[in-house]
Amino acid sequence: MFISKVDTLLESIRKLTRRGAYQNVKNILEKLHAADVAYLFRYLNEGEQHKVFGLIADSEMASEILSQVDSPTSARILTRLEREQAAEILHGMDPDDKVSILEDIAEEVRDDILAHLSESDAESIEEMFQYPEDSAGRIMNTNYFALQEDVTVSDAISELQKKGADATEMVFYVYVVDSRNHLIGVCSLRQLLLVPPSHTVMSVMAHDVVSVSAETDQEDVARLVEKYDFLAVPVTDDENKLLGIVTVDDVIDIIRHEATEDILKMVGTGDEYLNRSVFRRARMRMPWMLAAFVGEIIGIQFLNMYNVTLEKIVALALFLPIIIAMGGNIGATSMTIVVRGLATGRIAVKELRVVILKELYVASILGVLYGLMLAALAYFQFGDVNYLGFVVGLSMLISMLMAAAIGTLMPILLHLLKIDPAVATGPFVTSTVDSLGILIYMALATAILM
């Protein structure tokens, strides 16, 4: 139902835009939620995006839309606007959204936009840019709600009401600080509503606050939120001063971004791949395809080494594709499990031995099962030709064990070397498994059948 609604809206907006019926497009946009407009932008080309965005008169609506569109698209739209208009739209965003978008804007354009922002806004953004990329400091929201330890519950609720409905949407917890803004406790809004108004927030707060530093990697923050089911995590400096909070909506974005990034890296591309031209896409994939190409060339040389065996027993060639394919599938599965496990923290370094053994056990069970099936097929199709069935069955088992070992060990080795396993595992694992699978198969055939 939703997909059909999106298709209808897209078709209507495109037709009306081509006809120049911009008022009709504005009427449609005004009836939509900002999230729905942001979703539509995924399917509009750059020219259409710019035209449609230009029809949004409400700067608050424009801010919300750009906050929900992917950062490269938001940056592209902002770059084409007048600097004053761009600054006005940025002003209505949360600090973390501002930084996320400005990261993708050319430095000279970014400086122009910052010059049109208020001094406090510009300073806050510049300060967040000082933190490492993909750190908690870059994604934290500095619009948090903090109170002094001696404030009463009644005064706390009054302060919260003064913030207004829009501000309180971001208030998941009330953070308690001392006179130097050092974080000393936290309490939920529910706790404030269930205790007598005369109590101080210090009397109801939790003292064991889980926080992160501004330099903490965003993936570690996401794991923390997932582990404790937090709605927000406070960010502090070395002296435990409260700097901001990372909210659950940002964590969801992190998880989606990191998962997409890992998947794209595993096939030899990156997160920026989707926003590149066809030529740039081909150029980005070329080195990784070259690695796979070289690996398969090595496999051809292994075949050539045993061409005499193939000439004498032509039936061997018939079983080569399935042995290579099954090994490749096992290797790719093991690799994916380990890469995602390391990325999400579900696989710890101390558990690597257990992970390797489990994958080898799985591969041995599947290898025996499919090896017997392939041996039976060889026997029924060709008869007992010099133990052909035994050779193909044993080759299937060894190939799958070898593939599981490589698919498991290669990402682990890269992880221990402080290299992102997702970057280099895909093409290398597949080409290595194929080449070694050919070598194992032909070596066994030559040793047993010749």
LINHUUR-V456333 format. One record per pair of residues at least 4 apart in sequence whose ideal C-beta (glycine too) atoms are under 6 Angstrom apart, sorted by the first residue. I is the first residue (numbers start at 1). J is the second residue. D is the distance in whole Angstrom. If there is no record, write none. Layout:
BEGIN
i = [I	I]
j = [J	J]
d = [D	D]
END
This chain:
BEGIN
i = [10	13	16	16	16	17	17	22	25	26	32	32	34	34	34	35	37	38	38	38	41	41	44	44	49	50	53	56	56	59	59	59	60	62	63	63	63	66	67	67	69	69	71	71	71	72	72	74	75	75	75	78	79	79	81	81	83	83	83	84	86	87	87	87	90	93	93	94	95	95	95	96	96	98	99	99	102	105	105	114	117	117	131	131	131	131	132	134	135	136	136	136	136	136	136	136	137	139	139	139	140	140	140	141	141	141	142	143	144	145	145	146	146	146	147	147	147	149	149	149	150	151	151	151	152	153	153	153	153	154	156	156	163	163	172	172	173	173	173	174	175	175	175	176	176	176	176	177	177	177	178	178	181	181	182	182	183	183	183	183	183	185	185	186	186	187	187	187	191	195	195	199	201	211	211	212	212	212	212	214	214	216	216	218	219	221	222	222	222	223	224	225	225	231	232	232	233	234	234	235	235	236	236	237	237	246	253	254	261	262	262	264	264	264	264	265	265	266	266	267	268	268	268	269	269	273	276	276	285	288	289	291	292	292	295	295	296	298	299	299	299	302	302	303	306	306	309	309	309	310	310	313	315	316	319	319	321	323	323	323	323	324	324	327	327	327	327	327	328	328	330	330	330	330	331	331	331	331	331	334	334	334	334	335	335	335	335	337	338	338	339	339	339	340	341	341	342	342	347	347	351	352	356	359	359	360	363	363	363	363	366	367	367	367	367	368	370	371	371	371	374	374	374	375	375	377	378	378	378	378	379	382	386	387	387	391	391	391	395	395	395	398	399	399	402	403	403	405	406	406	406	406	407	409	410	410	411	411	414	414	415	421	424	425	428	433	439	444	445	446]
j = [43	25	21	24	25	25	51	55	55	55	36	37	61	64	65	68	65	65	68	69	49	69	48	49	53	80	77	61	62	88	89	92	92	89	89	92	93	74	93	97	73	74	100	101	104	104	275	101	101	104	105	86	105	109	85	86	112	113	116	116	113	113	116	117	98	97	98	141	124	141	142	139	141	125	128	138	110	109	110	122	121	122	135	137	138	214	215	218	215	140	212	214	216	221	235	246	214	218	246	250	235	244	246	244	245	247	244	170	245	171	174	175	177	242	151	156	201	176	178	202	200	155	156	201	200	192	195	197	199	197	192	201	167	168	231	232	186	188	232	187	186	234	242	184	185	201	205	181	183	242	182	184	241	242	240	241	209	234	236	240	242	205	207	206	209	191	204	205	204	199	204	203	205	234	236	216	221	233	235	235	243	220	221	254	258	246	251	254	255	345	233	230	251	248	245	247	246	242	245	243	244	240	242	241	243	250	257	258	271	343	422	269	270	271	273	422	423	422	426	426	285	288	427	273	284	284	280	281	289	427	293	427	427	431	431	435	431	435	434	435	438	438	439	438	442	446	445	446	450	316	317	449	382	445	323	392	325	395	396	399	441	434	437	399	400	403	433	437	430	433	363	400	403	404	403	406	407	429	433	359	404	407	408	407	411	425	429	341	408	411	411	421	422	344	346	347	347	415	351	355	355	412	408	404	408	404	367	400	401	404	370	371	397	400	401	397	396	393	396	397	392	393	396	389	393	381	382	388	389	392	389	388	449	391	448	444	445	448	399	441	444	440	437	440	436	407	433	409	410	429	432	433	429	413	425	429	421	425	419	421	421	425	428	429	432	437	443	448	449	450]
d = [6	6	4	5	5	6	6	6	6	5	4	5	6	4	5	5	5	5	4	5	6	5	4	5	6	6	5	6	5	5	6	6	5	5	5	3	5	4	5	4	5	5	5	6	5	5	5	5	5	4	5	5	6	6	5	5	5	6	5	5	5	5	4	5	5	4	5	5	6	6	5	5	5	6	5	6	5	5	5	5	4	5	5	3	5	5	6	5	5	6	5	6	4	5	5	6	3	6	6	5	5	3	5	6	6	6	4	6	5	5	6	4	5	6	5	6	6	5	6	4	6	5	5	5	6	5	6	5	5	4	6	5	4	5	4	4	5	6	6	5	5	6	6	6	4	5	5	5	6	6	5	6	5	6	5	6	6	6	6	6	5	3	5	6	5	4	5	4	5	5	5	5	6	4	5	4	6	6	6	6	6	5	6	5	6	5	5	5	5	5	6	5	5	5	5	5	5	6	5	5	5	5	6	5	6	6	6	6	4	5	4	5	6	6	6	4	5	5	4	5	5	3	6	4	6	6	4	5	6	4	6	5	4	5	2	5	6	5	5	4	5	5	5	6	4	6	6	5	6	6	6	6	5	5	6	5	6	5	5	5	6	5	5	4	5	4	5	5	6	5	5	5	4	5	4	6	4	5	4	5	5	3	5	4	6	5	5	6	5	5	5	5	5	6	5	3	5	5	6	6	6	5	5	5	5	6	6	5	5	4	6	5	4	4	6	6	6	4	4	4	5	6	5	4	3	6	6	5	4	5	4	6	5	6	6	5	5	5	6	4	5	5	4	6	6	6	4	6	6	6	6	6	5	6	6	6	3	5	4	4	5	5	6	5	6	6	6	6	5	5]
END
